[in-house]
Amino acid sequence: GIGTAWADYDGDGDLDLYVTNLDAANVLYRNDNGIASITLAVKPLTDAGAPSIFGAVALSTSDSTVVALRTLDGGSGYGSQNSYGAHFAGLSANTVYTVT
């Protein structure tokens, strides 16, 4: 393929993959693994309220342990673009998380 994009296409909480091709049909790979998972989508904003496309998003537990980190960038390379924001999966329903 010449390009890829990760996004939650079907809104079920897990990321799906879309691949664009030059000499063949584009393909959507839906992540339908059947495993229930608690997910969190974070879409940070600038102080002016615009989407923040650069920086990092950290997910921490109540004791300040960083359990996940996602880097935000303005693009993903030639022919590619991921969805805006940060996606976290496999979270525990019994844990309080802080997003920074």
C-alpha positions in Angstrom: 0.0 0.0 0.0 1.0 3.6 -0.4 -0.8 4.9 2.7 -2.3 3.8 6.0 -4.6 5.3 8.6 -5.6 4.0 12.0 -9.0 5.1 13.4 -12.0 3.7 15.2 -14.0 3.5 12.0 -17.0 1.7 13.4 -17.1 3.3 16.8 -16.7 0.1 18.8 -13.6 1.4 20.8 -10.9 -0.5 19.0 -8.7 0.9 16.2 -9.3 -0.2 12.6 -6.8 0.0 9.7 -7.4 1.5 6.3 -4.8 0.9 3.6 -4.7 2.8 0.3 -3.1 1.2 -2.8 -1.9 2.6 -6.1 -2.7 -0.4 -8.4 -5.3 -2.2 -6.3 -8.4 -1.5 -4.4 -8.1 0.2 -1.0 -8.8 -2.1 2.0 -10.4 -1.5 5.4 -9.3 -4.0 8.0 -11.9 -3.8 10.8 -10.7 -4.9 14.2 -13.6 -7.2 15.2 -11.8 -9.4 17.8 -14.9 -9.9 19.9 -13.0 -9.0 23.1 -14.8 -6.4 25.3 -12.3 -3.7 26.3 -12.6 -0.5 28.1 -11.2 2.3 25.9 -10.6 6.0 26.1 -10.3 8.5 23.3 -8.7 11.8 24.1 -9.0 14.8 21.8 -6.9 17.6 23.3 -7.5 21.3 22.5 -5.3 24.3 22.5 -5.9 27.2 24.9 -7.9 28.8 22.1 -10.1 25.7 21.7 -8.6 24.4 18.4 -7.6 20.8 18.0 -4.0 20.3 19.4 -2.2 18.1 16.8 1.3 18.3 18.4 2.5 17.1 21.9 1.9 14.1 24.1 -0.9 12.7 26.1 -0.1 10.7 29.3 -2.5 8.4 31.2 -1.6 8.0 34.9 -3.1 6.1 37.8 -4.0 7.8 41.1 -0.4 7.2 42.5 1.0 9.1 39.5 2.3 6.0 37.7 2.3 6.6 34.0 0.6 3.6 32.4 0.5 4.8 28.8 1.8 7.6 26.6 0.8 8.7 23.2 2.6 11.2 20.9 0.5 13.5 18.8 1.8 14.7 15.4 0.5 16.7 12.5 0.8 13.9 10.0 2.0 10.3 9.5 4.0 10.4 6.3 3.5 10.0 2.6 -0.1 9.0 1.8 -1.0 8.5 5.5 -2.9 10.2 8.2 -4.1 8.8 11.5 -7.2 10.0 13.4 -6.9 13.1 15.6 -6.3 12.5 19.3 -5.0 9.7 21.4 -6.5 6.2 21.9 -6.1 4.0 25.0 -7.4 0.5 25.2 -7.4 -2.4 27.7 -8.2 -0.1 30.7 -9.5 -1.4 34.0 -12.9 -0.4 35.2 -11.6 -0.4 38.8 -8.9 2.1 38.3 -9.1 5.9 38.3 -7.0 7.5 35.6 -5.7 11.0 35.1 -5.1 12.5 31.6 -2.3 15.0 31.2 
